Amino acid sequence: MNLEIAEKQAFFGTGSSSHREDQPSIVFIHGAAMDHTVWTLPARYFARHGFNVVAVDLPGHGRSTGPAFDTITAMSDWLSKVIASVGNDDHIVVGHSMGSLIAWDWAAKNPDQCRKLVLLGTSMPMPVTDQLLNSAKDNEAASFEMANTWSHSSRGKLGFNLNPGVWMFGHGQRLMNRSIDDTFYADLAACNSANLVPGQIQCPTLLILGESDQMTPYSAGKTVADELTKASIVTLPGSGHSMLSECPNEVLDALIDFIAL
């Protein structure tokens, strides 16, 4: 679905379903250099089970007009305008990696609208190595290769996949390669400078963490959960940071169980 925000196109996927005013919404926010397509499986499921799905393409990503924003606050403020277009005040917000920071910031600013929060592959802070930042700043292909390599577990890099016909490593590389210049650097800079306070969140929160995550280590996610009063954790054994491709069924099951509570 296309919207116009600040005279620029903003796109979000609906899970191939139409929206109804009497349904709650579930908002999906992708990570750095990704787009709404990483949420295809959960988006389609929840669109068919009583939810309005809002799977955004952040500015400069996918079908949304750029340039990309370089702060989490700017992305969160943009998200508020997209969510306002849905037409209700009952939202479940789900974010992966950089998207988890955006989800967190939005939930902290809009506590009365956020019913539940889900954070996949998260840490706070979310530091980025100088090597990766500098490579992305120069729009080098090596920045994508580094991030994609570090995002997959050992088995993910070798092509292991319980869902046949999908090359996880190649899929991640292709998504990143579609990014326009400077987008990946803006995303990484936003993550690196984010300064969020875990105690700001009061709604029930689920953290889905990869046991073998090198980008946002399991221990870092566990620390975030420990600072919340209504947090629960689902651990994905052997999964890397790219859990939406490495463990899509397990992620969907975790979302269904948490949202049904």
Secondary structure, DSSP 8 states (H G I E B T S, - for coil): -EEEETTEEEEEE-SS----TTS-EEEEE--TT--GGGGHHHHHHHHTTT-EEEEEE-TTSTTS-S---SSHHHHHHHHHHHHHTT--S-EEEEEETHHHHHHHHHHHH-TTTEEEEEEES--SS----HHHHHHHHTT-HHHHHHHHHHHS-HHHHHT--SSTT--HHHHHHHHHHTS-TTHHHHHHHHHHH----GGG--S-EEEEEETT-SSS-HHHHHHHHHT-SSEEEEEETT--S-HHHHSHHHHHHHHHHHHH-
